[in-house]
Amino acid sequence: MKTILLIIVCLGIGILYACQKSPEVPSLSADKFEELITDDRVQLVDVRTVAEYSEGHLPRAININIMDERFHEAAYQLLSTDVPVAVYCKSGRRSKRAAQELLKAGYQVYNLDKGIQGWKEAGKSVVK
């Protein structure tokens, strides 16, 4: 009987642990994101494809494609966990996924809400 009770308690704890929400990555408006990245220590990452990046990106941004199977390896090689990482993509969906992955790996991450589209809609410039 004690064994069955112990199994039930362990299963209950496991279920509760599995249902916990993962920490939420802050999504910043274009203005707040711009304010963040004015600090040169903040690592700025464009997680779009190389082709998208070459069409226009934020100044200082490095390109690490979230769709590349080597995303984690590239992030580990290029980024430091000691300073914040600001990520963006086209609309904010891929960068949100990348931000979650980086958060799990120990990075402090911020996401650009609405991506580079939102950035441009706010009248902010990009470079080629």
C-alpha positions as CSV (number, residue, x, y, z in Angstrom):
1,M,0.0,0.0,0.0
2,K,2.8,2.4,0.9
3,T,4.5,1.7,-2.5
4,I,1.3,2.5,-4.4
5,L,0.9,5.7,-2.4
6,L,4.5,6.7,-3.1
7,I,4.0,6.1,-6.8
8,I,0.9,8.2,-6.9
9,V,2.6,11.1,-5.1
10,C,5.6,10.9,-7.4
11,L,3.4,10.9,-10.5
12,G,1.4,13.8,-9.1
13,I,4.6,15.8,-8.5
14,G,5.9,14.9,-12.0
15,I,2.7,16.1,-13.6
16,L,2.7,19.4,-11.7
17,Y,6.4,19.9,-12.6
18,A,5.7,19.2,-16.3
19,C,2.8,21.6,-16.3
20,Q,4.8,24.5,-15.1
21,K,5.0,27.4,-17.6
22,S,8.4,28.1,-18.9
23,P,9.7,31.6,-18.2
24,E,8.3,34.2,-20.6
25,V,10.8,36.1,-22.8
26,P,10.1,39.9,-22.7
27,S,8.8,41.1,-26.1
28,L,9.6,44.8,-26.5
29,S,8.1,47.4,-28.7
30,A,10.3,48.9,-31.4
31,D,11.0,52.0,-29.2
32,K,11.9,49.9,-26.2
33,F,14.0,47.5,-28.3
34,E,15.9,50.5,-29.8
35,E,16.5,51.8,-26.3
36,L,17.9,48.4,-25.3
37,I,20.2,48.0,-28.2
38,T,21.8,51.4,-27.9
39,D,23.9,49.7,-25.3
40,D,26.8,48.3,-27.4
41,R,27.2,45.5,-24.9
42,V,23.8,44.0,-25.8
43,Q,24.3,41.3,-28.4
44,L,21.9,41.8,-31.3
45,V,20.9,38.8,-33.3
46,D,18.8,38.5,-36.5
47,V,17.5,34.9,-36.6
48,R,16.2,35.1,-40.2
49,T,17.7,33.3,-43.2
50,V,20.9,34.7,-44.8
51,A,18.8,35.9,-47.8
52,E,16.4,37.8,-45.5
53,Y,19.3,39.3,-43.6
54,S,20.9,40.5,-46.8
55,E,17.7,42.3,-47.8
56,G,18.1,44.6,-44.7
57,H,18.9,44.2,-41.0
58,L,19.4,46.3,-37.9
59,P,22.8,47.9,-37.6
60,R,25.3,45.7,-35.6
61,A,23.1,42.6,-35.9
62,I,24.7,39.3,-36.5
63,N,22.9,36.6,-38.4
64,I,22.2,33.2,-36.7
65,N,19.4,31.5,-38.6
66,I,17.0,29.8,-36.2
67,M,16.0,27.4,-38.9
68,D,19.6,26.1,-39.3
69,E,20.2,22.8,-37.5
70,R,23.4,24.3,-36.2
71,F,21.6,27.3,-34.5
72,H,22.6,26.2,-31.0
73,E,26.2,25.5,-31.9
74,A,26.5,28.9,-33.6
75,A,24.9,30.7,-30.7
76,Y,27.3,29.0,-28.3
77,Q,30.3,30.1,-30.4
78,L,29.2,33.7,-31.1
79,L,27.3,34.8,-28.0
80,S,28.2,35.3,-24.4
81,T,25.9,34.3,-21.6
82,D,27.3,37.2,-19.5
83,V,25.4,40.0,-21.4
84,P,21.9,40.3,-22.8
85,V,20.8,39.1,-26.2
86,A,18.3,41.0,-28.3
87,V,16.7,38.9,-31.0
88,Y,14.4,39.6,-34.0
89,C,13.0,38.1,-37.2
90,K,10.5,39.1,-39.8
91,S,7.3,39.2,-37.7
92,G,8.4,38.0,-34.2
93,R,7.4,34.3,-34.4
94,R,10.8,32.8,-35.2
95,S,12.6,35.1,-32.8
96,K,10.2,34.2,-30.0
97,R,11.2,30.5,-30.6
98,A,14.9,31.4,-30.7
99,A,14.5,33.5,-27.6
100,Q,13.0,30.5,-25.7
101,E,15.8,28.3,-26.9
102,L,18.4,30.8,-25.8
103,L,16.7,31.3,-22.5
104,K,16.8,27.6,-21.8
105,A,20.6,27.7,-22.6
106,G,21.1,30.4,-19.9
107,Y,21.0,33.6,-21.9
108,Q,19.1,36.8,-20.8
109,V,17.0,37.4,-23.9
110,Y,14.7,40.1,-25.3
111,N,12.5,39.8,-28.3
112,L,11.5,42.5,-30.8
113,D,7.7,42.4,-30.8
114,K,6.4,42.3,-34.4
115,G,9.9,41.8,-35.7
116,I,11.6,43.9,-38.3
117,Q,8.2,44.6,-39.9
118,G,7.1,46.3,-36.7
119,W,10.5,48.1,-36.6
120,K,10.0,49.5,-40.1
121,E,6.4,50.4,-39.4
122,A,7.7,52.5,-36.5
123,G,9.8,54.4,-39.0
124,K,13.1,53.0,-37.9
125,S,15.9,52.3,-40.4
126,V,17.7,49.2,-41.5
127,V,21.0,48.6,-43.3
128,K,22.0,46.3,-46.1
